[in-house]
């Protein structure tokens, strides 16, 4: 007897594989997955702190707007012409040159190729910083719970 990990009902439990997770569930909840016979509890491996090498990441140079503007002036390229060359809207080119919009890496590569300038720089990030940048995406429920602690 125990508590079902899905519905919480206290009853006899069976091991089941439900949506890729091994759970101890009641007979009623087991129909949502596949009953499995052996349900070995795997021990979590002990994390050993190993020194990790810095990782390489790419970012847009902070002075990208000035670089684009200066090169366009030197080559006598208007915003309208650059927009056509890049297959982008003219308003986007204006935002790039004014610095109000940072290009994606993909767009920066296109600009580099057409204008012959360097906009992307390689940055070495320490392992601890890399873990933090990996989590900088959208917030998850787990992140919200951590914030409230």
Buried (B, 14 or more C-beta within 10 A) or exposed (E): EEBBBBEEBEBEBBBBBBEEEBBBBBBEBBEEBEBEEEBEEEEEEEEEEEEEEEBEEEBBBEEBBEBBBBBBEEEEBEBEBBBEBBEBEBEBBBBBBEBEBBBEEEBBBBBBEBBEBEBBEEEEBEEEBBEEEEEEEEEEEEEEEEEEE
